[in-house]
């Protein structure tokens, strides 16, 4: 194994990053008179893994807008970071 392979292998072990290939937004009713809860299910690498976010209503609105605008979105499973790139206007 050469140095490039070793560096790549260390990086893969350090970060577990997957591409967001689809997502599903849901809303669950709370108790009568209470607020409901939004969930955003991230489909990662065409179903290899899934992760569910539980954002506030304001955060859900922003996350959905960013997912719609981003041409390439990734999610770091270890650090719980959603990363958007190539955002269109």
TORPA-4810 file (N, C-alpha, C, O; in nm, 3 decimals):
<nodes>
NODE_1_0.086_-0.118_0.000_0.000_0.000_0.000_0.090_0.123_0.000_0.175_0.138_0.088_X
NODE_2_0.072_0.213_-0.098_0.155_0.333_-0.104_0.101_0.442_-0.011_-0.003_0.424_0.053_X
NODE_3_0.172_0.555_-0.004_0.134_0.662_0.088_-0.003_0.720_0.057_-0.078_0.752_0.149_X
NODE_4_-0.037_0.735_-0.071_-0.167_0.789_-0.107_-0.281_0.698_-0.060_-0.383_0.744_-0.010_X
NODE_5_-0.260_0.568_-0.078_-0.362_0.472_-0.032_-0.377_0.477_0.120_-0.488_0.471_0.172_X
NODE_6_-0.265_0.487_0.190_-0.269_0.494_0.336_-0.339_0.621_0.383_-0.418_0.616_0.477_X
NODE_7_-0.310_0.734_0.317_-0.374_0.860_0.354_-0.524_0.853_0.328_-0.604_0.898_0.411_X
NODE_8_-0.562_0.796_0.215_-0.704_0.781_0.182_-0.774_0.690_0.283_-0.886_0.718_0.325_X
NODE_9_-0.708_0.582_0.321_-0.764_0.489_0.417_-0.784_0.556_0.553_-0.887_0.535_0.618_X
NODE_10_-0.686_0.635_0.598_-0.698_0.707_0.725_-0.813_0.807_0.720_-0.888_0.822_0.817_X
NODE_11_-0.827_0.877_0.607_-0.934_0.976_0.592_-1.070_0.908_0.597_-1.163_0.961_0.659_X
NODE_12_-1.084_0.794_0.532_-1.212_0.723_0.535_-1.247_0.676_0.675_-1.365_0.673_0.710_X
NODE_13_-1.149_0.640_0.753_-1.176_0.598_0.890_-1.205_0.718_0.979_-1.278_0.706_1.077_X
NODE_14_-1.149_0.832_0.946_-1.167_0.952_1.026_-1.304_1.014_1.004_-1.368_1.058_1.099_X
NODE_15_-1.349_1.018_0.880_-1.477_1.078_0.848_-1.565_0.976_0.780_-1.521_0.901_0.693_X
NODE_16_-1.689_0.973_0.820_-1.786_0.886_0.754_-1.886_0.978_0.685_-1.991_1.011_0.739_X
NODE_17_-1.850_1.018_0.563_-1.928_1.115_0.487_-2.001_1.043_0.375_-1.943_0.963_0.302_X
NODE_18_-2.129_1.072_0.364_-2.213_1.012_0.259_-2.281_1.122_0.180_-2.309_1.230_0.232_X
NODE_19_-2.308_1.094_0.054_-2.381_1.188_-0.030_-2.531_1.174_-0.002_-2.583_1.063_0.007_X
NODE_20_-2.599_1.288_0.010_-2.744_1.288_0.025_-2.802_1.274_-0.114_-2.790_1.365_-0.197_X
NODE_21_-2.866_1.161_-0.141_-2.921_1.137_-0.274_-3.072_1.160_-0.280_-3.128_1.169_-0.389_X
NODE_22_-3.137_1.170_-0.165_-3.279_1.200_-0.160_-3.314_1.234_-0.016_-3.235_1.210_0.075_X
NODE_23_-3.433_1.290_0.003_-3.477_1.318_0.139_-3.629_1.313_0.145_-3.697_1.328_0.043_X
NODE_24_-3.681_1.291_0.265_-3.824_1.283_0.289_-3.856_1.368_0.411_-3.799_1.349_0.518_X
NODE_25_-3.948_1.462_0.395_-3.988_1.549_0.506_-4.121_1.500_0.561_-4.214_1.471_0.486_X
NODE_26_-4.129_1.491_0.693_-4.253_1.449_0.759_-4.283_1.542_0.874_-4.196_1.611_0.926_X
NODE_27_-4.409_1.543_0.912_-4.454_1.619_1.028_-4.538_1.525_1.112_-4.627_1.458_1.060_X
NODE_28_-4.511_1.521_1.241_-4.584_1.434_1.332_-4.661_1.521_1.430_-4.604_1.611_1.493_X
NODE_29_-4.790_1.494_1.442_-4.873_1.570_1.533_-4.830_1.546_1.678_-4.797_1.434_1.717_X
NODE_30_-4.830_1.654_1.755_-4.801_1.643_1.897_-4.929_1.616_1.975_-5.033_1.586_1.916_X
NODE_31_-4.921_1.625_2.104_-5.041_1.612_2.188_-5.138_1.725_2.152_-5.095_1.829_2.100_X
NODE_32_-5.265_1.705_2.178_-5.365_1.808_2.149_-5.322_1.941_2.210_-5.292_1.951_2.329_X
NODE_33_-5.319_2.044_2.125_-5.281_2.177_2.170_-5.132_2.201_2.176_-5.088_2.313_2.204_X
NODE_34_-5.052_2.099_2.150_-4.906_2.111_2.153_-4.853_2.118_2.009_-4.922_2.080_1.914_X
NODE_35_-4.732_2.168_1.995_-4.668_2.175_1.863_-4.636_2.035_1.812_-4.608_1.943_1.890_X
NODE_36_-4.641_2.021_1.681_-4.596_1.897_1.618_-4.445_1.898_1.602_-4.377_1.991_1.645_X
NODE_37_-4.393_1.794_1.538_-4.248_1.782_1.521_-4.218_1.748_1.375_-4.279_1.658_1.317_X
NODE_38_-4.122_1.821_1.317_-4.076_1.791_1.182_-3.961_1.692_1.187_-3.879_1.696_1.279_X
NODE_39_-3.955_1.605_1.088_-3.838_1.520_1.068_-3.797_1.530_0.922_-3.881_1.543_0.833_X
NODE_40_-3.668_1.525_0.898_-3.613_1.521_0.763_-3.528_1.395_0.755_-3.421_1.388_0.814_X
NODE_41_-3.576_1.298_0.680_-3.504_1.173_0.664_-3.411_1.187_0.545_-3.455_1.211_0.433_X
NODE_42_-3.282_1.174_0.570_-3.181_1.182_0.464_-3.156_1.043_0.409_-3.125_0.951_0.485_X
NODE_43_-3.168_1.027_0.279_-3.133_0.902_0.213_-2.990_0.921_0.164_-2.963_1.010_0.083_X
NODE_44_-2.899_0.839_0.212_-2.757_0.857_0.184_-2.706_0.751_0.089_-2.732_0.631_0.107_X
NODE_45_-2.633_0.796_-0.013_-2.575_0.705_-0.113_-2.677_0.605_-0.166_-2.653_0.484_-0.166_X
NODE_46_-2.790_0.658_-0.211_-2.897_0.579_-0.273_-2.948_0.466_-0.185_-2.980_0.357_-0.233_X
NODE_47_-2.955_0.492_-0.054_-3.012_0.395_0.038_-2.912_0.311_0.115_-2.952_0.224_0.192_X
NODE_48_-2.783_0.335_0.095_-2.683_0.260_0.171_-2.701_0.285_0.320_-2.688_0.194_0.402_X
NODE_49_-2.732_0.411_0.355_-2.761_0.447_0.493_-2.870_0.552_0.494_-2.898_0.614_0.391_X
NODE_50_-2.930_0.573_0.608_-3.030_0.676_0.628_-3.001_0.744_0.760_-2.944_0.685_0.852_X
NODE_51_-3.042_0.869_0.769_-3.027_0.942_0.895_-3.146_1.036_0.906_-3.186_1.097_0.807_X
NODE_52_-3.203_1.049_1.025_-3.318_1.135_1.045_-3.281_1.254_1.131_-3.233_1.239_1.244_X
NODE_53_-3.305_1.374_1.076_-3.287_1.499_1.148_-3.419_1.535_1.215_-3.525_1.500_1.164_X
NODE_54_-3.413_1.604_1.327_-3.533_1.651_1.396_-3.520_1.801_1.421_-3.503_1.845_1.535_X
NODE_55_-3.526_1.881_1.313_-3.506_2.026_1.326_-3.628_2.097_1.383_-3.739_2.044_1.381_X
NODE_56_-3.605_2.218_1.435_-3.716_2.304_1.473_-3.789_2.345_1.345_-3.740_2.321_1.235_X
NODE_57_-3.905_2.406_1.360_-3.982_2.448_1.242_-3.900_2.545_1.156_-3.897_2.531_1.034_X
NODE_58_-3.835_2.644_1.219_-3.755_2.741_1.144_-3.637_2.673_1.076_-3.608_2.702_0.960_X
NODE_59_-3.569_2.584_1.148_-3.454_2.514_1.089_-3.499_2.421_0.976_-3.429_2.407_0.876_X
NODE_60_-3.615_2.357_0.992_-3.666_2.267_0.887_-3.688_2.345_0.758_-3.651_2.297_0.650_X
NODE_61_-3.746_2.464_0.768_-3.770_2.547_0.651_-3.638_2.579_0.581_-3.629_2.568_0.459_X
NODE_62_-3.537_2.618_0.656_-3.406_2.651_0.599_-3.338_2.529_0.539_-3.285_2.536_0.428_X
NODE_63_-3.339_2.417_0.611_-3.274_2.295_0.562_-3.338_2.249_0.430_-3.267_2.210_0.337_X
NODE_64_-3.469_2.253_0.422_-3.539_2.212_0.300_-3.502_2.303_0.183_-3.478_2.255_0.072_X
NODE_65_-3.498_2.434_0.208_-3.458_2.528_0.103_-3.316_2.501_0.056_-3.289_2.501_-0.065_X
NODE_66_-3.225_2.477_0.149_-3.086_2.448_0.112_-3.074_2.316_0.036_-2.999_2.307_-0.060_X
NODE_67_-3.147_2.214_0.080_-3.145_2.086_0.007_-3.195_2.103_-0.136_-3.141_2.042_-0.228_X
NODE_68_-3.297_2.185_-0.155_-3.351_2.209_-0.289_-3.252_2.284_-0.378_-3.246_2.259_-0.498_X
NODE_69_-3.175_2.376_-0.319_-3.083_2.459_-0.398_-2.948_2.393_-0.422_-2.881_2.423_-0.521_X
NODE_70_-2.907_2.305_-0.334_-2.774_2.244_-0.342_-2.768_2.138_-0.451_-2.854_2.050_-0.458_X
NODE_71_-2.669_2.148_-0.535_-2.651_2.048_-0.640_-2.576_1.925_-0.587_-2.582_1.818_-0.648_X
NODE_72_-2.508_1.940_-0.475_-2.433_1.828_-0.416_-2.432_1.848_-0.264_-2.371_1.942_-0.214_X
NODE_73_-2.500_1.761_-0.193_-2.508_1.771_-0.047_-2.450_1.644_0.014_-2.477_1.534_-0.032_X
NODE_74_-2.371_1.661_0.118_-2.314_1.546_0.187_-2.348_1.558_0.337_-2.379_1.666_0.387_X
NODE_75_-2.340_1.444_0.405_-2.367_1.439_0.548_-2.259_1.358_0.616_-2.232_1.244_0.578_X
NODE_76_-2.196_1.418_0.716_-2.093_1.350_0.796_-2.163_1.283_0.913_-2.208_1.350_1.006_X
NODE_77_-2.172_1.151_0.909_-2.243_1.074_1.011_-2.178_1.082_1.149_-2.247_1.075_1.250_X
NODE_78_-2.048_1.096_1.153_-1.978_1.100_1.281_-1.994_1.235_1.350_-2.018_1.242_1.471_X
NODE_79_-1.980_1.343_1.273_-1.987_1.477_1.330_-2.126_1.537_1.322_-2.150_1.644_1.379_X
NODE_80_-2.221_1.470_1.253_-2.359_1.516_1.237_-2.364_1.653_1.168_-2.431_1.744_1.214_X
NODE_81_-2.289_1.665_1.056_-2.281_1.791_0.982_-2.338_1.770_0.842_-2.297_1.679_0.771_X
NODE_82_-2.433_1.855_0.804_-2.491_1.855_0.671_-2.420_1.963_0.592_-2.419_2.080_0.632_X
NODE_83_-2.359_1.926_0.479_-2.277_2.018_0.401_-2.335_2.038_0.262_-2.360_1.942_0.189_X
NODE_84_-2.357_2.164_0.227_-2.416_2.200_0.099_-2.308_2.260_0.011_-2.223_2.335_0.058_X
NODE_85_-2.312_2.227_-0.120_-2.217_2.288_-0.211_-2.287_2.316_-0.344_-2.394_2.262_-0.373_X
NODE_86_-2.224_2.401_-0.422_-2.276_2.438_-0.553_-2.422_2.483_-0.542_-2.509_2.432_-0.611_X
NODE_87_-2.445_2.580_-0.455_-2.581_2.631_-0.437_-2.621_2.715_-0.557_-2.548_2.806_-0.597_X
NODE_88_-2.736_2.685_-0.615_-2.785_2.764_-0.728_-2.863_2.884_-0.674_-2.913_2.883_-0.562_X
NODE_89_-2.874_2.987_-0.757_-2.944_3.110_-0.715_-3.093_3.090_-0.705_-3.165_3.184_-0.671_X
</nodes>
